């Protein structure tokens, strides 16, 4: 909105400083700062409101004997409302709201935030033990992925007239000038990515500061990639697809980074608020749709490596348990507990140490992701 206002003011005459708004880097920095301020300043009011309405986390019985989990019962949840406000408001203010890349990213975040909000509401307000039934949650995620995949596949000109020639392509990491074509499977692939990523980030949200911190690291990495993809010079230098207009996604990514820093102020150990599914499903969808829109789907297991490992640990745990129970009549576990962060917790690691080490892994993976553009 401010971008459109700046363009209008510029057409009225030469106003000092108005040209700054044409630079994505300036608006991205402004969005990050604005997002952080929303989280830090508005956060306490939302936390107090959640406490007043007694919207608190329920104790996890299987973790009450581990660490400080028994003390977390009653901590305000649905703090994802803070994150959603801190991501969406700065993006709309500082981004080009007529840019379809931005519109799609905002739409996915809002849609999955709505699914997560409904799940949290049923769980903590209506006291339904499992919240939103799993199949209905999947329906929301699939519909969201269908909107993204269908838009790119059937209406590429909405994004960029040149996108039609590369709409089903994606960059192959560590390979120079090599792209992979999903072809007619493009829409199912996008649905899978959006659904899987939103659930993966949701699984990661189990320790204070773990999910929001790793999301912030991933978003910062994707901000750089989005800027390079939207810049003709850098795209040519790195031999990646130039996607005209995709640089505006840098502002969306920057807003996630700012929101993550601000929310971490209250979510760091010991957490004063949890984001709940309202935040984790939305942020997972945001990471997924970013990789789809900038044609870096194959980089997702690297840039989102922590989320990938958490999901794989759950799949392996369940599969091995079912297999051994079928073979011997008694189910066995590969990990002390899944997702992976709970395995380390039950191994005696302190919560803060686990989170810090996962941050380190996420940063290393971010470096590997960036290196993939030159190591070919």
SULJO-V290709 format. One record per backbone hydrogen bond with DSSP energy under -1.0 kcal/mol. CO is the residue of the C=O (numbers start at 1). NH is the residue of the N-H. E is the energy in kcal/mol with one decimal. If there is no record, write none. Layout:
co->CO nh->NH e->E
co->CO nh->NH e->E
This chain:
co->1 nh->5 e->-2.3
co->2 nh->6 e->-2.4
co->3 nh->7 e->-2.1
co->4 nh->8 e->-2.1
co->5 nh->9 e->-2.6
co->6 nh->10 e->-2.5
co->7 nh->11 e->-1.7
co->15 nh->18 e->-1.9
co->17 nh->20 e->-1.3
co->18 nh->21 e->-1.3
co->19 nh->22 e->-1.7
co->20 nh->23 e->-1.6
co->23 nh->27 e->-1.9
co->24 nh->28 e->-2.6
co->25 nh->29 e->-2.2
co->26 nh->30 e->-2.3
co->27 nh->31 e->-2.4
co->28 nh->32 e->-2.3
co->29 nh->33 e->-2.3
co->30 nh->34 e->-2.6
co->31 nh->35 e->-2.6
co->32 nh->36 e->-2.2
co->33 nh->37 e->-2.3
co->34 nh->38 e->-2.2
co->35 nh->39 e->-2.2
co->36 nh->40 e->-2.6
co->37 nh->41 e->-2.9
co->38 nh->42 e->-2.3
co->39 nh->43 e->-1.1
co->42 nh->46 e->-1.9
co->43 nh->47 e->-2.6
co->44 nh->48 e->-2.5
co->45 nh->49 e->-2.1
co->46 nh->50 e->-2.6
co->47 nh->51 e->-2.3
co->48 nh->52 e->-2.5
co->49 nh->53 e->-2.0
co->50 nh->55 e->-2.9
co->51 nh->54 e->-1.2
co->54 nh->56 e->-1.2
co->55 nh->77 e->-1.7
co->57 nh->74 e->-3.3
co->60 nh->63 e->-1.8
co->63 nh->66 e->-1.7
co->66 nh->69 e->-1.8
co->68 nh->71 e->-1.5
co->69 nh->72 e->-1.3
co->72 nh->75 e->-2.3
co->75 nh->57 e->-2.7
co->76 nh->274 e->-2.7
co->78 nh->81 e->-1.6
co->79 nh->82 e->-1.5
co->79 nh->83 e->-1.1
co->80 nh->84 e->-3.1
co->81 nh->85 e->-2.1
co->82 nh->86 e->-2.3
co->83 nh->87 e->-1.7
co->84 nh->88 e->-2.8
co->85 nh->89 e->-1.6
co->87 nh->91 e->-1.4
co->88 nh->92 e->-2.5
co->89 nh->93 e->-2.4
co->90 nh->94 e->-3.0
co->91 nh->95 e->-2.2
co->93 nh->2 e->-2.7
co->95 nh->97 e->-1.0
co->96 nh->99 e->-2.0
co->99 nh->103 e->-2.3
co->100 nh->104 e->-2.7
co->101 nh->105 e->-2.0
co->102 nh->106 e->-2.6
co->103 nh->107 e->-2.5
co->104 nh->108 e->-2.4
co->105 nh->109 e->-2.0
co->106 nh->110 e->-2.5
co->107 nh->111 e->-2.8
co->108 nh->112 e->-2.5
co->109 nh->113 e->-1.8
co->110 nh->114 e->-2.0
co->111 nh->115 e->-1.8
co->112 nh->116 e->-2.5
co->113 nh->117 e->-2.4
co->114 nh->118 e->-2.2
co->115 nh->119 e->-1.9
co->116 nh->120 e->-2.7
co->117 nh->121 e->-2.9
co->118 nh->122 e->-2.3
co->119 nh->123 e->-1.7
co->120 nh->124 e->-3.2
co->121 nh->125 e->-1.8
co->121 nh->126 e->-2.1
co->122 nh->128 e->-3.3
co->128 nh->131 e->-1.2
co->133 nh->136 e->-1.0
co->133 nh->137 e->-1.8
co->134 nh->138 e->-2.4
co->135 nh->139 e->-1.9
co->136 nh->140 e->-1.9
co->137 nh->141 e->-2.0
co->138 nh->142 e->-3.1
co->139 nh->143 e->-2.6
co->140 nh->144 e->-1.8
co->141 nh->145 e->-2.4
co->142 nh->146 e->-2.5
co->143 nh->147 e->-2.0
co->144 nh->148 e->-1.8
co->145 nh->149 e->-3.1
co->146 nh->150 e->-2.6
co->147 nh->151 e->-1.7
co->148 nh->152 e->-2.3
co->149 nh->153 e->-2.4
co->150 nh->154 e->-2.6
co->151 nh->155 e->-1.8
co->155 nh->158 e->-1.7
co->156 nh->159 e->-1.2
co->156 nh->160 e->-2.3
co->160 nh->163 e->-2.3
co->163 nh->166 e->-1.4
co->166 nh->169 e->-1.7
co->168 nh->182 e->-2.8
co->170 nh->180 e->-2.7
co->172 nh->175 e->-1.4
co->178 nh->172 e->-2.0
co->180 nh->170 e->-1.6
co->182 nh->185 e->-1.8
co->183 nh->186 e->-1.7
co->185 nh->189 e->-2.3
co->186 nh->190 e->-2.5
co->187 nh->191 e->-2.5
co->188 nh->192 e->-2.4
co->189 nh->193 e->-2.6
co->190 nh->194 e->-2.6
co->191 nh->195 e->-2.4
co->192 nh->196 e->-3.1
co->193 nh->197 e->-2.6
co->194 nh->198 e->-1.9
co->195 nh->199 e->-1.9
co->196 nh->200 e->-2.4
co->197 nh->201 e->-2.4
co->198 nh->202 e->-1.5
co->199 nh->203 e->-2.2
co->200 nh->204 e->-1.4
co->204 nh->206 e->-2.2
co->207 nh->210 e->-1.6
co->209 nh->213 e->-1.5
co->210 nh->214 e->-1.9
co->211 nh->215 e->-2.3
co->212 nh->216 e->-1.9
co->213 nh->217 e->-1.8
co->214 nh->218 e->-2.2
co->215 nh->219 e->-2.9
co->216 nh->220 e->-2.0
co->217 nh->221 e->-1.8
co->218 nh->222 e->-2.4
co->219 nh->223 e->-1.8
co->220 nh->224 e->-1.4
co->221 nh->225 e->-1.8
co->222 nh->226 e->-2.8
co->223 nh->227 e->-2.0
co->224 nh->228 e->-2.3
co->225 nh->229 e->-2.7
co->226 nh->230 e->-1.7
co->229 nh->243 e->-2.2
co->231 nh->235 e->-2.7
co->232 nh->236 e->-2.0
co->233 nh->237 e->-2.3
co->234 nh->238 e->-2.5
co->235 nh->240 e->-2.4
co->243 nh->246 e->-2.3
co->245 nh->248 e->-1.4
co->246 nh->249 e->-1.9
co->247 nh->250 e->-1.9
co->248 nh->251 e->-1.2
co->249 nh->253 e->-2.7
co->250 nh->254 e->-2.5
co->251 nh->255 e->-2.0
co->252 nh->256 e->-1.7
co->253 nh->257 e->-2.3
co->254 nh->258 e->-2.6
co->255 nh->259 e->-2.6
co->256 nh->260 e->-2.7
co->257 nh->261 e->-2.3
co->258 nh->262 e->-2.3
co->259 nh->263 e->-2.9
co->260 nh->264 e->-2.3
co->263 nh->266 e->-1.4
co->263 nh->267 e->-1.7
co->264 nh->268 e->-1.9
co->266 nh->272 e->-3.4
co->274 nh->79 e->-3.0
co->275 nh->80 e->-1.8
co->276 nh->280 e->-2.2
co->277 nh->281 e->-1.8
co->279 nh->283 e->-2.7
co->280 nh->284 e->-2.3
co->281 nh->285 e->-2.2
co->282 nh->286 e->-2.0
co->283 nh->287 e->-2.3
co->284 nh->288 e->-2.3
co->285 nh->289 e->-2.9
co->286 nh->290 e->-1.9
co->287 nh->291 e->-1.8
co->288 nh->292 e->-1.8
co->289 nh->293 e->-2.8
co->290 nh->294 e->-2.1
co->291 nh->296 e->-3.1
co->292 nh->295 e->-1.2
co->295 nh->171 e->-2.1
co->296 nh->299 e->-1.3
co->297 nh->300 e->-1.3
co->299 nh->302 e->-1.4
co->299 nh->303 e->-2.9
co->300 nh->304 e->-2.3
co->302 nh->305 e->-1.8
co->304 nh->308 e->-2.4
co->305 nh->309 e->-2.6
co->306 nh->310 e->-2.1
co->307 nh->311 e->-2.1
co->308 nh->312 e->-2.6
co->309 nh->313 e->-2.2
co->310 nh->314 e->-1.4
co->311 nh->315 e->-2.3
co->312 nh->316 e->-2.9
co->313 nh->317 e->-2.1
co->314 nh->318 e->-2.5
co->315 nh->319 e->-2.6
co->316 nh->320 e->-2.8
co->317 nh->321 e->-2.0
co->318 nh->322 e->-2.3
co->319 nh->323 e->-2.4
co->320 nh->324 e->-2.7
co->321 nh->325 e->-1.9
co->322 nh->326 e->-1.9
co->323 nh->327 e->-2.0
co->324 nh->328 e->-2.9
co->325 nh->329 e->-1.3
co->339 nh->342 e->-1.4
co->340 nh->344 e->-1.6
co->341 nh->345 e->-1.6
co->342 nh->346 e->-2.5
co->344 nh->349 e->-2.1
co->345 nh->348 e->-1.3
co->350 nh->354 e->-2.1
co->351 nh->355 e->-2.3
co->352 nh->356 e->-2.5
co->353 nh->357 e->-2.4
co->354 nh->358 e->-2.3
co->355 nh->359 e->-2.1
co->356 nh->360 e->-2.0
co->357 nh->361 e->-2.2
co->358 nh->362 e->-2.5
co->359 nh->363 e->-2.5
co->360 nh->364 e->-2.4
co->361 nh->365 e->-2.5
co->362 nh->366 e->-1.9
co->363 nh->367 e->-2.0
co->364 nh->368 e->-2.3
co->365 nh->369 e->-2.4
co->366 nh->370 e->-2.1
co->367 nh->371 e->-2.5
co->368 nh->372 e->-1.5
co->370 nh->373 e->-1.3
co->371 nh->374 e->-1.6
co->371 nh->375 e->-2.9
co->374 nh->376 e->-1.5
